[in-house]
Amino acid sequence: MRKVKIFFFPHIAGGHLLPMVDAARFVASHPKVKVTIITTPRNAKIFENAITRDREEAGHDIGFHLLDLDRLKFGLPEDVENTLHSLSAELRYKVFMSVLGLKEPLLGLLETHRPDCLVSDVVQSWTLDVANKAGIPRIAFRGASVFSFCVEDCLRKFKPHENVESDDQPFLLPGLPDPVYMTRNRMPHCQSDPNVVSFFEEIHKAEMDSFAIMANSAHDLEPGYHNHAKTVIGVKLFALGPVSKSSNKTALDKSERGASQSVDDDDMILGWLRSKAQHSVVYVSFGSEASLCKEQFHEIALGLESSGHPFIWVAKSLHYTNPNEPGWFPTGFEDRIKDSNQGLIIKGWAPQLLILDHANVGAFMTHCGWNSSIECLCAGVPFITWPLAVDQFFNESLLVDVLKVGIRVGNEECTYMSATDFKSKVTVTTRDKVEFAVRRILSGDKDVQVMKKNVQILATKAKKAVEEGGSSYNDVYALVDELIARQNPK
């Protein structure tokens, strides 16, 4: 019997690219599988060392097939093929549109090589049509939580947000395994223009019409919601997460994951961390695509400084095009924290997995993107939640209200990811709220101790999920068994 051939076609946004390659590597650990990652030359270089180690040291059957973007047609600079680094809104749009130019090459590839399935990001809804034309089943890779999938389904079916009188009035989401409350202000698309609503509806329809959904999650990390998705919503779901835990088992893997670092080397970061007390450092990062204005930067800076606690801050924004541009930090702030050694500022990409896994990190202030959330859960670190857009408020509800592993910093209004008019929301999350949240999460009070215990239990479960016999390990084998059965129908 030939090996099961699985093609992975990642989206080239930062928060989508990394976990999907990790998932491909995890699936390739199955001895009956041949995995091909379809991507562009520059994106392949990000992962080529890890993929080479998978082949040569672990014996996995995994490789790349490279497709070139039409730079001239879409006006792309020579060095841009993803959004791992901060880009302008215009350039991000060009990157997104350039991927649409791969429809015909992708179709030709599927028709020529006839894989057993195509795994593509949910954002790439158009790949369902391409796969259907080639007669290949499409699996939608969902980089978001299964919890958010269940919340979205609830909002579509029951529309509880239409029965409240104001945007800040809480309403119960009916039919979920836990009592979960939301407001219209915290919903991602209710204030969007029709084109944005239509875009997300196309994504949802293609996801539901696909052969199956592959999720970066594990059953024990979202208790009850995987079963809800399967039995209540009625989807075929394979949960393979946490994929970062399955593939990045060494410090070298963790260091190489993503873009090149913006600091001299990882040793400098780890050396700084070693100089601090255990569980004393707050790590602050809002992901690869968040957009914050200078006024909000000032509030974060002064709040962190006033807390008195050491911090690592990945201080970047879509509009942070020049790290040395004046005005992003309060006058004298960088000099003060350097002289006092209170803080370490990273103005670009950071080795997040290495940082979160360090024993001296005691909390993570995060935008609640699912990649960051699941990486923090795996590290057993409690959260300060600061959602901004899309599914992040849903993830906050999971982390704070359901799993009880963190506290809110206080932002209650969803915005566009790339909104430039963020000034009206700066005062929602003031320096006082930042200071209070940091002091509380790093305190020893009874509630925080419960959060720490909860997240450490989840970290243990996450590790077991990807080990032999774990739920995610078993889902890889269940997926392969189903694809083998499709090769040989009775």
Secondary structure, DSSP 8 states (H G I E B T S, - for coil): ---EEEEEE--SSHHHHHHHHHHHHHHTTSTTEEEEEEE-HHHHHHHHHHHHHHHHTT---EEEEE----HHHHT--TT-SSSSS---HHHHHHHHHHHHTTHHHHHHHHHHH--SEEEEETT-TTHHHHHHHHT--EEEEE-S-HHHHHHHHHHHHH-GGGG-SSTT--EE-TTSSS--EE-GGG-SSTTS-HHHHHHHHHHHHHHHHSSEEEES--GGGSTTHHHHIIIII---EEE---HHHHH--SHHHHHHSSS--SSS-HHHHHHHHHTS-TT-EEEEE-TTT----HHHHHHHHHHHHHH-S-EEEE---TT---TT-TTSS-TTHHHHHHHHT-EEEE-S---HHHHHTSTTEEEEEE---HHHHHHHHHHT--EEE---STTHHHHHHIIIIIS--EEE--------TT-S--HHHHTTS-HHHHHHHHHHHTS--HHHHHHHHHHHHHHHHHHHHTSTTSHHHHHHHHHHHHHHHHHS--
